[in-house]
């Protein structure tokens, strides 16, 4: 007879997705309903730890060691080129977007360059540690490798990206984000593909993904600040964002293919032994683990 935890054992990614959404929304909805303006940005921080907490909880519920999972996700020892890529890709796309926005807006806004540069420096620290980077312990550190054990890298990326976009829903409903939800979702799915390329290419380096996520969040708003805001653009900012990162994602799919999105094999979980259900079956059969 199965235990009450059997659904979590059989469907760990679905359990993770449901718990990540539930934890974050349970914090965001009551909190962001009471605060507005710049304060709302800081009020999003507690809920942004939902994916990390969900990954740890599901890992523990399945009888696996959270310490092993954390040790695996915190392993930063990779070639420096992957950390360089984590910085260069978002910044490169943002520079290209900036050039396009300046052309569309007819020039740089008056007195915008210095404040935009200062904001980028501050946002790099904030976004990497508290404003997005920490999500990667869940999205890439837990969900992606498990999905890649069953699906090709592109399908896994899209699945993570769609849930990741949905996870942000309260931020749109409660007017924290003044963006097009549909175009934002497209850009998030594109980000997800790019992050899978980084994750697989770097042999599962979550710290590099944390850095890329933080750099994306810090850099994409710089071009908008430089031209003086959305009001000076003839097209939606999120449309340009989706186009820029969408083109990079399509280039990666074309270059490496959907199976791995990388010159290396797709990464699957390495932080645990056999799943509890498999362990029980092994013990009942009297055959030891190899």
For each residue, the residues with C-beta under 8 A, 3 or more apart:
1:
2: 6
3: 6
4:
5: 8 9 61 62
6: 2 3 9 10 277
7: 10 11 15
8: 5 11 12 15 58 61 62
9: 5 6 12 62 63 275 276 277
10: 6 7 277
11: 7 8 14 15
12: 8 9 15 16 58 62 146
13: 16 17 142 143 146 147
14: 11 17 18
15: 7 8 11 12 18 19 58 61
16: 12 13 19 20 51 54 55 58 138 142 143
17: 13 14 20 21 54 143 163
18: 14 15 21 22
19: 15 16 22 23 50 53 54 57 58
20: 16 17 23 24 50 51 53 54 55 138 163 167
21: 17 18 24 25 50 163 166 167
22: 18 19 25 26 50
23: 19 20 26 27 47 50 53 54
24: 20 21 27 28 47 48 50 51 167 170
25: 21 22 28 29 47 50 169 170
26: 22 23 29 30 47
27: 23 24 30 31 46 47 50
28: 24 25 31 32 44 47 170 171 174
29: 25 26 32 33 170 174
30: 26 27 33 34
31: 27 28 34 35 43 46 47
32: 28 29 35 40 43 44 170 171 174 176
33: 29 30 174
34: 30 31
35: 31 32 39 40 43
36: 39 40 175
37: 40
38: 41 42
39: 35 36 42 43
40: 32 35 36 37 43 44 174 176
41: 38 44 176
42: 38 39 45
43: 31 32 35 39 40 46
44: 28 32 40 41 47 48 131 171 176
45: 42 48 49 130 131
46: 27 31 43 49
47: 23 24 25 26 27 28 31 44 50
48: 24 44 45 130 131 132 134 135
49: 45 46 52 53 134
50: 19 20 21 22 23 24 25 27 47 53 54 138 167
51: 16 20 24 54 55 134 135 137 138 139 142 167
52: 49 55 56 134 135 137 138
53: 19 20 23 49 50 56 57
54: 16 17 19 20 23 50 51 57 58 138 142
55: 16 20 51 52 58 59 69 137 138 141 142 143
56: 52 53 59 60 66 69 70
57: 19 53 54 60 61
58: 8 12 15 16 19 54 55 61 62 142
59: 55 56 62 64 65 66 69 142 272
60: 56 57 63 64 66
61: 5 8 15 57 58
62: 5 8 9 12 58 59 272 275 276
63: 9 60 276 279
64: 59 60 68 69 271 272 273 276
65: 59 68 69 271 272
66: 56 59 60 69 70
67: 70 71
68: 64 65 71 72 271 272
69: 55 56 59 64 65 66 72 73 141 142 271 272
70: 56 66 67 73 74
71: 67 68 74 75 271
72: 68 69 75 141 204 270 271
73: 69 70 137 141 206 271
74: 70 71 206 207
75: 71 72 204 205 206 207
76: 205 207 208
77:
78: 82 83 202 203 205 208
79: 82 202
80: 83 84
81: 84 85
82: 78 79 85 86 198 201 202 205 208
83: 78 80 86 87 208 211
84: 80 81 87 88
85: 81 82 88 89 198 201 208 212
86: 82 83 89 90 198 208 209 211 212 215
87: 83 84 90 91 211 212 215
88: 84 85 91 92
89: 85 86 92 93 194 198 212 248
90: 86 87 93 94 212 215 216 219 220
91: 87 88 94 95 215 219
92: 88 89 95 96
93: 89 90 96 97 219 220 244 245 248
94: 90 91 97 98 219 220 222 223
95: 91 92 98 99 223
96: 92 93 99 100 244
97: 93 94 100 101 220 223 240 241 244
98: 94 95 101 102 222 223 226 227
99: 95 96 102 103
100: 96 97 103 104 240
101: 97 98 104 105 223 224 226 227 233 240
102: 98 99 105 106 107 108 223 226 227
103: 99 100 106
104: 100 101 227 233 234 235
105: 101 102 109 227 228 232 233
106: 102 103 232
107: 102 227
108: 102 112 113 226 227
109: 105 112 225 226 227 228 229 232
110: 228
111: 114 115
112: 108 109 115 116 225 226 227 228
113: 108 116 117 226
114: 111 117 118
115: 111 112 118 119 225
116: 112 113 119 120 222 225 226
117: 113 114 120 121 222
118: 114 115 121 122
119: 115 116 122 123 221 222 225
120: 116 117 123 124 218 219 222
121: 117 118 124 125
122: 118 119 125 126
123: 119 120 126 127 131 217 218 221
124: 120 121 127 128 214 215 218
125: 121 122 128 129
126: 122 123 129 130 131 218
127: 123 124 130 131 132 133 213 214 215 216 217 218
128: 124 125 131 132 133 210 211 213 214 215 218
129: 125 126 133 134 214
130: 45 48 126 127 133 134
131: 44 45 48 123 126 127 128 214 217
132: 48 127 128 135 213 214 216 217
133: 127 128 129 130 136 210 211 213 214 217
134: 48 49 51 52 129 130 137 210
135: 48 51 52 132 138 139 164 213
136: 133 139 140 141 195 206 209 210 213
137: 51 52 55 73 134 140 141 142 206 210
138: 16 20 50 51 52 54 55 135 141 142 143
139: 51 135 136 142 143 144 160 164 192 195
140: 136 137 143 144 145 160 195 196 199 206 209
141: 55 69 72 73 136 137 138 144 145 206 209
142: 13 16 51 54 55 58 59 69 137 138 139 145 146
143: 13 16 17 55 138 139 140 146 147 160 163
144: 139 140 141 147 148 156 157 160 196 199 267
145: 140 141 142 148 149 204 267 268 269 270
146: 12 13 142 143 149 150 268 269
147: 13 143 144 150 151 155 156 159 160
148: 144 145 151 152 153 156 200 266 267 268
149: 145 146 268 269
150: 146 147 156
151: 147 148 155 156 159
152: 148 155 156 258 259 260 266
153: 148 156 157 196 200 258 259 260 261 262 266
154: 157 158 193 196 253 258 259 261
155: 147 151 152 158 159 258
156: 144 147 148 150 151 152 153 159 160 196 266
157: 144 153 154 160 161 189 192 193 195 196 261
158: 154 155 161 162 189 192 193
159: 147 151 155 156 162 163
160: 139 140 143 144 147 156 157 163 164 192 196
161: 157 158 164 165 185 188 189 190 191 192 193
162: 158 159 165 166 185 189
163: 17 20 21 143 159 160 166 167
164: 135 139 160 161 167 168 188 192
165: 161 162 168 184 185 188 189
166: 21 162 163 169 185
167: 20 21 24 50 51 163 164
168: 164 165 171 172 177 184 188
169: 25 166 172 173 181
170: 24 25 28 29 32 173 174 176
171: 28 32 44 168 174 176 177
172: 168 169 175 176 177 179 181 184
173: 169 170
174: 28 29 32 33 40 170 171
175: 36 172 178
176: 32 40 41 44 170 171 172
177: 168 171 172 184
178: 175 230
179: 172 183 184 236 237 238
180: 183 184 236 238 239
181: 169 172 184 185
182: 185 186
183: 179 180 186 187 236 238 239 241 242
184: 165 168 172 177 179 180 181 187 188 238 241 242
185: 161 162 165 166 181 182 188 189
186: 182 183 189 190 242 246
187: 183 184 190 191 238 241 242 245 246
188: 161 164 165 168 184 185 191 192
189: 157 158 161 162 165 185 186 192 193 249
190: 161 186 187 193 194 242 245 246 248 249
191: 161 187 188 194 195 213 216 245
192: 139 157 158 160 161 164 188 189 195 196
193: 154 157 158 161 189 190 196 197 249 252 253 261
194: 89 190 191 197 198 212 245 248 249 252
195: 136 139 140 157 191 192 198 199 209 212 213
196: 140 144 153 154 156 157 160 192 193 199 200 261 262
197: 193 194 200 201 252 256 261 262
198: 82 85 86 89 194 195 201 202 205 208 209 212
199: 140 144 195 196 202 204 205 206 208 209 267
200: 148 153 196 197 203 204 260 261 262 264 265 266 267
201: 82 85 197 198 262 263 264
202: 78 79 82 198 199 205 208
203: 78 200 264 267
204: 72 75 145 199 200 267 270
205: 75 76 78 82 198 199 202 208 209
206: 73 74 75 136 137 140 141 199 209 210
207: 74 75 76 210 211
208: 76 78 82 83 85 86 198 199 202 205 211 212
209: 86 136 140 141 195 198 199 205 206 212 213
210: 128 133 134 136 137 206 207 213 214
211: 83 86 87 128 133 207 208 214 215
212: 85 86 87 89 90 194 195 198 208 209 215 216
213: 127 128 132 133 135 136 191 195 209 210 216 217
214: 124 127 128 129 131 132 133 210 211 217 218
215: 86 87 90 91 124 127 128 211 212 218 219
216: 90 127 132 191 212 213 219 220
217: 123 127 131 132 133 213 214 220
218: 120 123 124 126 127 128 214 215 221 222
219: 90 91 93 94 120 215 216 222
220: 90 93 94 97 216 217 223 224 241
221: 119 123 218 224 225
222: 94 98 116 117 119 120 218 219 225 226
223: 94 95 97 98 101 102 220 226 227
224: 101 220 221 227 229 230 233 237
225: 109 112 115 116 119 221 222 228 229
226: 98 101 102 108 109 112 113 116 222 223
227: 98 101 102 104 105 107 108 109 112 223 224 232 233
228: 105 109 110 112 225 231 232
229: 109 224 225 232
230: 178 224 233 236 237
231: 228
232: 105 106 109 227 228 229
233: 101 104 105 224 227 230 236 237 240
234: 104
235: 104 239 240
236: 179 180 183 230 233 239 240
237: 179 224 230 233 240 241
238: 179 180 183 184 187 241 242
239: 180 183 235 236 242 243
240: 97 100 101 233 235 236 237 243 244
241: 97 183 184 187 220 237 238 244 245
242: 183 184 186 187 190 238 239 245 246
243: 239 240 246 247
244: 93 96 97 240 241 247 248
245: 93 187 190 191 194 241 242 248 249
246: 186 187 190 242 243 249 250
247: 243 244 250 251
248: 89 93 190 194 244 245 251 252
249: 189 190 193 194 245 246 252 253
250: 246 247 253 254
251: 247 248 254 255
252: 193 194 197 248 249 255 256 261
253: 154 193 249 250 256 257 258 261
254: 250 251
255: 251 252
256: 197 252 253 260 261 262 263
257: 253 260 261
258: 152 153 154 155 253 261
259: 152 153 154 266
260: 152 153 200 256 257 263 264 265 266
261: 153 154 157 193 196 197 200 252 253 256 257 258 266
262: 153 196 197 200 201 256 265 266
263: 201 256 260
264: 200 201 203 260 267
265: 200 260 262
266: 148 152 153 156 200 259 260 261 262
267: 144 145 148 199 200 203 204 264 270
268: 145 146 148 149
269: 145 146 149 272
270: 72 145 204 267
271: 64 65 68 69 71 72 73
272: 59 62 64 65 68 69 269 275
273: 64 279 289
274: 278 279 282 289
275: 9 62 272 278 279
276: 9 62 63 64 279 280
277: 6 9 10 280 281
278: 274 275 281 282
279: 63 273 274 275 276 282 283 289
280: 276 277 283 284
281: 277 278 284 285
282: 274 278 279 285 287 288 289
283: 279 280 286
284: 280 281
285: 281 282
286: 283
287: 282
288: 282
289: 273 274 279 282
290:
